[in-house]
Amino acid sequence: PDSGDVVFNVEVGGYFSIKRNIMSTPAPFSVTQDQLVPFTEALLKVFRDHGPRADRQQTRLIWLVEAIGMAKWQELIEEYT
């Protein structure tokens, strides 16, 4: 930005296995240095409260985002921040 602040683009997941290979997906927001810790805490809390637990192979953030959709995931992140 013109202000000279550092801004981080958020990318979600990515998955690499014999059965499936996808790149990370850009999230619809970016965070500044001041927002980085609160954003990370919110992300971890959303995953803790909403992440899949039934199958250890699917205990990944990308599976949560795929299950609820990027818009709902963004909504939850915003609620937790």
KAVENUR-V911378 format. One record per residue. N is the residue number from 1. PHI is phi in radians with two decimals (none if undefined). OMEGA is omega as a letter, one per 20 degrees, with the letter a starting at -180 (* if undefined). Layout:
N&PHI&OMEGA, N&PHI&OMEGA
This chain:
1&none&a, 2&-1.12&a, 3&-1.26&a, 4&1.51&r, 5&-1.19&r, 6&-1.43&r, 7&-2.20&a, 8&-1.81&r, 9&-1.36&a, 10&-1.67&r, 11&-2.07&a, 12&-1.94&r, 13&1.11&a, 14&1.87&a, 15&-2.69&a, 16&-2.40&r, 17&-2.69&r, 18&-1.12&a, 19&-1.48&a, 20&-2.66&r, 21&-2.50&r, 22&-2.26&r, 23&-1.38&r, 24&-1.15&a, 25&-1.93&r, 26&-1.14&r, 27&-1.48&a, 28&-1.41&r, 29&-2.69&r, 30&-2.21&a, 31&-2.27&r, 32&-1.54&r, 33&-1.03&r, 34&-1.18&a, 35&-1.58&a, 36&-1.07&a, 37&-1.19&r, 38&-1.04&r, 39&-1.10&a, 40&-1.10&r, 41&-1.09&r, 42&-1.10&r, 43&-1.03&a, 44&-1.14&r, 45&-1.20&r, 46&-1.09&r, 47&-1.13&r, 48&-1.06&a, 49&-1.47&a, 50&-2.18&a, 51&-1.22&r, 52&-1.17&r, 53&-2.18&a, 54&-1.17&a, 55&-2.17&a, 56&-0.97&r, 57&-1.18&a, 58&-1.92&r, 59&-1.51&a, 60&-2.43&r, 61&-1.03&a, 62&-1.03&r, 63&-1.20&r, 64&-1.11&a, 65&-1.08&r, 66&-1.14&a, 67&-1.24&a, 68&-1.82&a, 69&1.61&a, 70&-1.10&a, 71&-1.11&r, 72&-1.16&r, 73&-1.07&r, 74&-1.07&r, 75&-1.04&r, 76&-1.14&r, 77&-1.02&a, 78&-1.14&r, 79&-1.12&a, 80&-1.46&r, 81&-1.64&*
